[in-house]
Every structure is written in structure tokens, then in C-alpha cells.
């Protein structure tokens, strides 16, 4: 089994993304190598955003073994994210 992947789909012009970003960065530091955190600027990586049908930013996608486990649109707090990720390590 592989470690879970957390995709943070954001845009530099997005105000809620500026709230979400520090939450994701802090969680990435806390969880270390237990989770693969991928930051995806939807304006630069339109192909990846399209693959995941991203229409709202911020959107967080949690994958495990290549399957989407959770999809969260809007700002999500650190405790919620951690509670979703911990069972997946």
C-alpha cells in the first residue's frame, strides 16, 4: 500500500485559498512523510485540474492507492483534514 496523497487545488487570486494554504502547509509539516502533499495551481496545471473536474478552489482531494477517498471543496480546517488522513497511513 502506498501512502495517502493530499492534493491542494488552489489559485493565486483566490482569497479562500490564502486561508487554506497555511493550514495545508502546517499539516504537511506535522505529518511529515506519512502523507504526500501536492500543491496544484489550477492556472498552471489545468490538465490535472481537468482530470479531477475541479470547478471550485480551494478543493482538496485525498487519494489512497490511486483512488479518490475524499473530496473537500472550500476551506477545510486542520483537525478535519488530519482526522481524514490518519486512518489512511
C-alpha positions in Angstrom: 0.0 0.0 0.0 1.1 3.5 -0.8 0.9 6.5 1.5 -2.1 8.8 1.0 -1.8 11.8 -1.3 -3.4 15.2 -0.4 -3.9 17.4 -3.5 -4.5 21.1 -2.7 -6.0 22.7 -5.8 -5.7 26.4 -5.5 -5.3 29.7 -7.4 -3.1 32.6 -6.5 -6.0 35.1 -7.0 -8.4 33.1 -4.6 -8.9 34.6 -1.2 -10.2 31.4 0.5 -7.1 29.7 -0.9 -4.9 32.1 1.0 -6.7 30.8 4.2 -6.4 27.1 3.2 -2.8 27.3 2.2 -1.2 27.8 5.7 -3.5 25.0 7.0 -2.2 22.6 4.4 1.5 23.7 4.9 1.2 23.2 8.7 -0.4 19.8 8.3 2.3 18.8 5.9 5.0 19.7 8.4 3.2 17.9 11.2 2.5 14.6 9.2 5.9 14.6 7.5 6.5 11.7 5.1 3.3 9.9 6.2 1.3 11.9 3.5 2.4 13.1 0.1 1.1 16.7 -0.2 0.8 18.1 -3.7 0.1 21.8 -4.3 -1.6 22.3 -7.6 -2.1 25.8 -9.0 -5.1 25.4 -11.3 -4.0 28.2 -13.6 -0.6 26.4 -14.2 -1.8 22.8 -14.1 -5.1 23.0 -16.0 -4.7 19.4 -17.2 -4.6 18.0 -13.7 -7.4 20.3 -12.6 -9.4 19.0 -15.5 -8.6 15.4 -14.7 -10.2 15.8 -11.3 -13.0 18.1 -12.5 -12.0 21.0 -10.3 -14.6 23.8 -10.6 -14.2 25.3 -7.1 -11.0 26.5 -5.4 -9.8 25.6 -2.9 -10.6 21.9 -3.4 -8.7 19.2 -1.5 -8.6 15.7 -2.9 -7.4 12.8 -0.7 -6.3 9.7 -2.7 -5.1 6.3 -1.5 -3.8 3.7 -3.9 -4.9 5.7 -6.9 -8.5 6.1 -5.7 -10.2 9.3 -4.6 -11.2 8.7 -0.9 -12.3 12.3 0.0 -13.1 15.5 -2.0 -13.5 18.7 0.0 -14.5 22.0 -1.5 -13.9 25.3 0.3 -11.7 25.9 3.3 -11.2 22.8 5.5 -9.8 23.1 9.0 -6.7 21.2 10.1 -8.4 18.9 12.6 -10.9 17.7 9.9 -8.1 17.0 7.4 -6.0 15.2 10.0 -8.9 13.0 11.0 -9.5 12.0 7.4 -5.8 11.3 6.7 -4.8 9.4 9.9 -6.8 6.2 9.1 -5.1 6.1 5.7 -1.4 5.8 6.7 
